[in-house]
Amino acid sequence: MRRVPGRVSLTVVTDHPAPRRWQDLPRRQPLQWARGRSFSWAAPLLLLAGITAVDLNTTERFRIISWIVLVPGIAAAICGVRATAVFAVLAVLDYAVVDSLWPHKYQAGLPDFILVTFAGLLAVLACAVRAGSERRLLHMRDIAETTRRTVLRPLPPGWAGLDHAEVYLAADTVARVGGDFYDIQPGPHGTRVLVGDVQGKGLGAVEAAAALLGTFREAGYHEKDLATVAGRLETRMLRHRGHTVALGRDDGDRFATAVLLGFAPGVPDAVEMVNFGHEPPLAVGPAGVRALPQGDGLPLGMAELATGSGLPPTRTVPLAADETLLVTTDGVTEARNADGEFYALREEAARAGTSDPALLVAYLRDGVLRHSRGRLSDDTTIFAIRRTAEP
């Protein structure tokens, strides 16, 4: 088995403890932190002491005490409001004391004193604005994190008898959530899996993904036939689109590609699949990598353009016990390197040398990030599952 390269921090894997969502990783402490304590005061304090020492130990031709205006400015950038206010006061007092130690004809005088005082006040004001902006940013991150966990709920290890691992990398690192979606839903008729990608970006794509996942979680549990689940998803996409259009939004042509899988109880060597215009899943095993049948159906929301019922057919595909199903979104297959070459997913999956979901996902995740130099142009999802036991 080939060794998997070291993991990077920008990851989202929810099943195994090794690769995890980059959003779930502890936030890296700033450089001015050590052992849980803040040392942000050290830089402005050293600057204050350094300017004072140089001014006192040089001749009258090199008076730099006025440079002390830099102290509250540095504090405003890396300290809190209180600390910045303290340094502003210290700068004024230090200036007054040091300047008075020189003969009167060499003193910087009142103009520079006013400069230091005014700079201290501005630094405190700037620090207060910065702190308020940081609080608002953290609040927005908390809202985005709550939204992400609502749409892409955490999946327990071994959920519904499936060994799974999944990576989600949002192209929008601020919003941290996009139009990619996935879920596993156990039920009395077997375990159903849904992986997909909503066309477009922004909150509209997130809303559509949430609507589809909500329907999948209900229909996937209650409905006996996978084709009925597929029909419910198509209806939900049309209803959601009609609702957004009624609100006056330009979402009338939004659609979603998706792969719907069904693991029926008592059928360990096959999987049901409905492909809504999505990239076909790959089966990765000791014998190599093979692609499942190409999706010949239209995306969700476009069934009215097809003949007949408009829904893609439900296929039963052989799947060995040692094979892992790999489903990705186009953020993987459309990742480009510096030469404009696409990421070779099938070749890289074979090169990984493993069918373990966690190792396979970690290998491909690192490969996509290296290939694209960490610049993702679209939301990226890598989802791997294999049956471990009857649910």
C-alpha positions in Angstrom: 0.0 0.0 0.0 1.3 3.4 -1.0 1.9 5.8 1.9 -0.4 8.8 1.9 1.3 12.2 2.0 1.0 14.4 5.0 -2.3 16.2 5.5 -2.7 19.9 5.3 -5.0 22.0 7.4 -7.6 23.1 4.8 -9.6 19.9 5.1 -13.1 18.7 5.8 -13.4 15.1 6.8 -16.1 14.1 9.2 -15.9 10.4 9.7 -12.4 9.6 10.9 -10.3 11.6 13.4 -7.3 12.1 11.1 -8.5 14.4 8.3 -11.1 16.8 9.6 -13.0 19.9 8.4 -10.6 22.8 8.3 -13.4 24.8 10.0 -13.4 22.2 12.9 -9.7 22.6 13.6 -8.6 24.7 16.5 -7.9 28.3 15.4 -4.2 28.9 15.2 -3.1 31.3 17.9 -1.4 34.5 16.9 2.3 34.7 17.0 2.1 37.0 20.1 0.5 34.1 22.1 2.4 31.5 24.0 1.0 28.8 26.4 -2.4 30.4 26.4 -1.1 33.9 27.4 -1.0 37.0 25.3 2.3 38.8 24.8 1.0 41.3 22.3 2.1 44.1 24.7 5.7 43.1 24.3 6.3 44.7 20.9 5.0 48.2 21.8 6.8 48.0 25.2 10.1 47.1 23.6 9.6 49.9 21.1 8.9 52.4 23.9 12.0 51.3 25.8 14.2 51.3 22.7 13.2 54.8 21.6 13.7 56.1 25.1 17.2 54.5 25.5 18.4 55.7 22.1 17.2 59.2 22.7 18.9 59.4 26.1 22.2 57.9 24.9 22.7 59.9 21.7 23.7 63.5 21.2 21.3 66.4 20.7 21.8 66.0 17.0 19.9 62.7 17.1 16.7 63.4 19.0 14.2 60.6 18.2 11.8 60.9 21.2 9.1 62.1 18.8 9.2 58.6 17.2 7.3 57.5 20.3 4.2 58.2 18.4 4.7 54.8 16.8 4.1 53.0 20.1 0.3 53.5 20.4 0.0 52.9 16.7 1.7 49.5 17.0 -0.4 48.8 20.1 -3.6 49.6 18.2 -2.8 47.0 15.6 -2.1 44.1 17.9 -3.4 44.9 21.4 -6.8 45.5 22.9 -8.4 48.9 23.5 -7.4 49.1 27.2 -3.8 48.1 26.4 -3.7 50.7 23.6 -5.0 53.4 25.9 -2.3 52.5 28.5 0.5 52.7 25.9 -0.9 56.0 24.6 -0.7 57.4 28.2 2.8 55.9 28.7 4.0 57.5 25.4 2.8 60.9 26.5 4.3 60.6 30.0 7.6 59.2 28.6 7.8 62.0 26.1 7.3 64.6 28.8 9.9 63.1 31.1 12.6 62.3 28.5 12.3 65.6 26.7 12.5 67.6 30.0 15.9 65.9 30.8 17.5 67.8 28.0 18.5 71.4 28.1 15.8 73.8 27.0 17.4 74.6 23.7 17.5 70.9 22.7 13.9 70.0 23.7 11.5 68.9 21.1 8.9 71.1 22.8 5.1 71.5 22.8 4.4 70.8 19.1 5.7 67.3 19.3 4.0 66.8 22.7 0.7 67.7 21.0 1.6 65.3 18.2 2.2 62.4 20.6 -1.0 63.1 22.5 -3.1 63.4 19.4 -1.5 60.2 17.9 -2.4 58.4 21.1 -6.0 59.4 20.9 -6.3 58.4 17.3 -4.6 55.0 18.1 -7.2 54.3 20.8 -10.0 55.2 18.4 -8.5 53.0 15.6 -8.2 50.1 18.0 -11.8 50.4 19.1 -12.9 50.3 15.4 -10.7 47.3 14.7 -12.0 45.4 17.8 -15.6 46.1 16.7 -14.9 44.8 13.2 -13.3 41.7 14.6 -16.3 41.0 16.8 -18.6 41.4 13.8 -16.4 39.1 11.7 -16.4 36.4 14.4 -20.2 36.7 14.7 -20.5 36.3 10.9 -18.2 33.2 11.1 -20.4 31.7 13.8 -23.5 32.3 11.7 -21.7 30.7 8.7 -20.6 27.8 10.8 -24.1 27.2 12.1 -25.4 27.3 8.5 -22.8 24.9 7.4 -23.6 22.4 10.1 -27.3 22.7 9.3 -26.8 22.0 5.6 -23.9 19.5 6.0 -24.7 17.8 9.2 -21.9 15.8 10.9 -22.1 12.1 10.1 -21.3 9.7 12.9 -18.5 7.1 12.2 -19.9 3.9 10.7 -23.3 5.6 10.2 -25.9 3.2 8.8 -23.4 0.4 8.3 -21.2 2.5 5.9 -17.6 3.3 6.4 -17.4 6.9 5.1 -15.1 9.9 4.8 -15.9 13.2 3.2 -14.1 16.4 2.4 -15.8 19.7 1.7 -13.7 22.8 0.7 -15.7 26.0 0.1 -14.4 28.2 -2.6 -15.7 31.1 -0.6 -13.5 31.0 2.5 -15.5 33.7 4.2 -18.9 32.1 3.7 -17.5 28.6 4.3 -20.5 27.0 2.8 -21.7 26.7 -0.8 -23.9 24.7 -3.2 -22.3 21.3 -2.7 -24.3 18.9 -0.5 -24.2 15.3 0.8 -25.8 13.1 3.4 -26.4 9.5 4.5 -29.9 8.5 5.5 -30.7 5.1 7.1 -34.2 3.8 7.0 -36.4 0.7 7.0 -35.8 0.2 3.3 -32.0 0.4 3.4 -29.5 3.2 3.5 -29.6 6.0 1.0 -26.8 8.4 0.1 -27.1 11.7 -1.8 -24.2 13.7 -3.2 -24.7 16.7 -5.4 -23.9 20.2 -6.6 -26.3 23.1 -7.0 -25.7 25.3 -10.0 -24.4 28.7 -9.1 -23.0 30.2 -5.9 -24.1 32.3 -3.0 -27.0 32.1 -0.6 -29.3 31.0 -3.4 -27.3 27.8 -4.0 -27.1 27.2 -0.2 -30.9 27.5 0.1 -31.4 25.0 -2.8 -29.0 22.5 -1.3 -30.8 22.8 2.1 -34.2 22.2 0.4 -33.0 19.1 -1.4 -31.3 17.7 1.7 -34.5 18.2 3.8 -36.5 16.3 1.2 -33.9 13.6 0.9 -33.8 13.0 4.7 -37.6 12.4 4.8 -38.1 10.6 1.5 -35.0 8.5 1.9 -36.3 7.2 5.2 -40.0 6.7 4.3 -40.1 5.7 0.6 -39.6 2.1 -0.4 -38.4 2.6 -4.0 -35.3 4.7 -4.8 -37.1 5.9 -7.9 -39.8 7.5 -5.7 -37.1 9.2 -3.7 -35.7 10.6 -7.0 -39.1 11.8 -8.0 -39.5 13.6 -4.7 -36.2 15.3 -5.2 -37.2 16.5 -8.6 -40.5 17.9 -7.3 -38.8 19.6 -4.5 -36.3 21.3 -6.8 -39.2 22.6 -9.0 -41.2 23.8 -5.9 -38.1 25.6 -4.5 -37.4 27.3 -7.8 -41.0 28.4 -8.1 -40.9 29.9 -4.6 -37.8 31.9 -5.3 -39.2 33.2 -8.6 -42.4 34.2 -6.8 -40.2 36.2 -4.4 -38.9 38.1 -7.4 -35.5 36.5 -7.5 -33.7 35.4 -10.6 -33.5 31.7 -9.8 -35.9 30.4 -12.5 -33.2 28.3 -14.2 -31.4 26.9 -11.2 -30.7 23.2 -11.2 -28.6 20.6 -9.4 -26.6 17.6 -10.5 -26.6 14.7 -8.0 -26.0 11.0 -7.5 -28.6 9.1 -5.4 -27.4 5.7 -4.1 -29.3 3.0 -2.4 -27.8 0.2 -0.3 -30.6 -2.4 0.0 -30.6 -4.7 3.0 -29.6 -8.2 2.2 -27.9 -7.2 -1.0 -24.2 -6.9 -0.1 -22.8 -7.1 -3.7 -24.8 -4.4 -5.5 -25.9 -0.8 -5.1 -28.8 1.1 -6.7 -28.0 4.4 -8.4 -29.9 7.3 -9.9 -27.6 9.8 -11.7 -29.0 13.3 -12.2 -26.4 14.5 -14.8 -23.5 14.2 -12.3 -20.1 12.8 -12.9 -20.3 9.0 -12.6 -19.0 7.6 -9.3 -15.8 5.6 -9.3 -15.5 2.2 -7.7 -12.0 1.9 -6.1 -10.7 -1.5 -5.0 -7.8 -3.8 -5.0 -8.5 -4.7 -8.7 -8.2 -1.1 -9.7 -10.5 1.8 -10.5 -13.6 1.5 -12.7 -16.3 4.1 -13.5 -20.0 3.3 -12.8 -22.4 3.9 -15.7 -22.4 7.4 -17.1 -25.3 9.5 -15.9 -27.8 9.7 -18.8 -30.3 11.7 -16.9 -30.9 15.4 -16.7 -30.1 17.5 -13.6 -32.7 18.1 -10.9 -35.1 20.7 -12.0 -34.8 19.9 -15.7 -37.0 16.7 -16.0 -39.6 18.6 -18.0 -37.1 18.8 -20.8 -36.8 15.0 -21.1 -39.2 12.6 -22.7 -41.3 10.1 -20.7 -41.3 10.6 -17.0 -38.2 12.8 -17.3 -36.5 11.1 -14.4 -33.2 9.2 -14.8 -33.5 5.4 -14.7 -32.7 3.5 -11.5 -29.7 1.2 -12.2 -28.5 -1.7 -10.1 -24.7 -1.8 -10.3 -22.4 -4.6 -9.0 -20.2 -3.5 -6.1 -17.7 -5.9 -4.5 -17.4 -5.9 -0.7 -13.8 -4.5 -0.9 -14.7 -1.7 -3.3 -15.2 1.9 -2.2 -17.5 4.3 -4.0 -16.0 7.6 -4.7 -18.2 10.6 -5.6 -16.9 14.0 -6.3 -18.2 17.4 -7.5 -16.8 19.3 -10.4 -14.5 21.3 -8.1 -12.3 18.2 -8.2 -12.4 17.4 -11.9 -12.2 21.0 -13.0 -9.3 21.9 -10.7 -6.5 23.3 -12.9 -2.7 23.6 -12.4 -0.5 26.4 -13.5 -0.5 25.0 -17.1 -4.3 24.9 -17.2 -4.4 21.1 -17.0 -7.4 19.4 -15.2 -6.9 17.2 -12.2 -6.8 13.5 -13.4 -9.2 12.1 -10.8 -9.3 8.5 -12.0 -5.6 8.2 -12.4 -4.9 9.8 -9.1 -7.5 7.5 -7.4 -5.6 4.5 -8.8 -2.3 6.0 -7.8 -3.5 6.3 -4.2 -3.1 2.6 -3.7 -5.8 2.2 -1.1 -9.6 1.8 -1.0 -9.9 2.9 2.6 -12.3 5.8 2.5 -10.3 8.0 5.0 -7.0 7.4 3.3 -8.4 7.8 -0.2 -10.2 11.0 0.6 -7.1 12.5 2.3 -4.9 11.5 -0.6 -7.2 13.1 -3.2 -7.8 16.2 -1.1 -4.0 16.8 -0.8 -3.6 16.2 -4.5 -6.4 18.6 -5.5 -4.9 21.3 -3.3 -1.4 20.8 -4.7 -2.6 20.6 -8.3 -4.6 23.9 -7.9 -2.0 25.5 -5.6 -4.7 25.9 -3.0 -6.8 28.2 -5.3 -10.1 26.6 -5.6 -12.4 28.1 -8.3 -15.4 26.1 -7.2 -16.7 24.3 -4.1 -15.1 21.0 -3.8 -16.5 17.8 -2.3 -14.9 14.4 -2.1 -17.1 11.6 -0.7 -16.1 8.0 -0.2 -18.2 5.2 1.2 -18.1 1.4 1.4 -20.4 -1.1 3.1 -19.1 -2.5 6.4 -22.1 -4.3 7.8 -25.8 -4.6 7.5 -27.5 -1.4 8.9 
